[in-house]
Amino acid sequence: MAILFNGLVCVAAPDEIATTRLGQIVAGYILVFWGLRLPLQWVFDAEPFLTKPVLRYGDRLLTVIFSVLVGIFTIAAFRLID
């Protein structure tokens, strides 16, 4: 539910997230969410279940996506780009 809500907020109100103080706070929340989710990729080791190459590549792609989301929401939360 949190991932769905985060996505809906970003799609429904991208201008508000980018320009308002409340949007900055929401971006900070989403940053914390993805920032905590990223290390869980290694805490919950899925390696025994990744029996096919496509599954291993998918797992690594998720890690890249989570890293990109942390970067995007760091920029949005701290307004590093105007």
C-alpha positions in Angstrom: 0.0 0.0 0.0 2.8 2.4 0.8 4.5 1.9 -2.6 1.1 2.4 -4.3 0.4 5.6 -2.3 3.9 6.9 -3.0 3.5 6.4 -6.7 0.0 7.9 -6.8 1.2 11.0 -5.0 4.1 11.4 -7.4 1.9 11.0 -10.5 -1.0 13.1 -9.2 1.0 16.1 -7.8 4.5 16.3 -9.3 4.5 20.1 -9.3 3.5 20.4 -5.7 6.2 17.9 -4.7 8.8 19.9 -6.6 7.7 23.4 -5.4 6.0 23.5 -2.0 7.2 22.9 1.5 4.6 20.2 2.0 5.9 18.5 -1.1 9.4 18.7 0.2 8.2 16.9 3.4 6.4 14.3 1.4 9.6 13.8 -0.7 11.5 13.4 2.6 9.1 10.7 3.7 9.4 8.8 0.4 13.2 9.2 0.7 13.2 7.6 4.1 10.9 4.8 2.8 13.2 3.9 -0.1 16.3 4.6 2.0 15.2 1.9 4.4 14.0 -0.4 1.7 17.3 -0.4 -0.2 19.4 -2.2 2.5 16.6 -4.7 2.9 17.7 -6.1 -0.5 20.7 -7.5 1.4 19.1 -8.3 4.7 16.5 -10.5 3.2 18.7 -12.6 1.0 16.7 -14.0 -1.9 19.7 -15.7 -3.5 18.4 -19.3 -2.8 15.3 -18.5 -4.8 17.0 -16.8 -7.7 17.5 -20.1 -9.6 17.2 -18.6 -13.2 19.4 -15.9 -14.7 16.3 -13.7 -15.4 15.5 -13.8 -11.7 19.1 -12.8 -10.7 19.0 -9.9 -13.2 15.6 -8.8 -12.0 16.9 -8.8 -8.4 19.9 -6.6 -9.4 17.6 -4.4 -11.4 15.4 -3.8 -8.3 18.5 -2.8 -6.4 19.4 -0.3 -9.1 15.8 1.1 -9.2 15.7 1.5 -5.4 19.1 3.3 -5.6 17.8 5.6 -8.3 14.6 6.4 -6.3 16.8 7.3 -3.2 18.7 9.7 -5.5 15.6 11.2 -7.0 13.9 11.8 -3.6 17.1 13.1 -2.1 17.2 15.8 -4.8 13.5 16.5 -4.3 13.6 16.6 -0.4 16.6 18.8 -0.2 15.8 20.8 -3.4 19.3 20.3 -4.8 18.1 21.3 -8.2 15.9 24.4 -8.8 
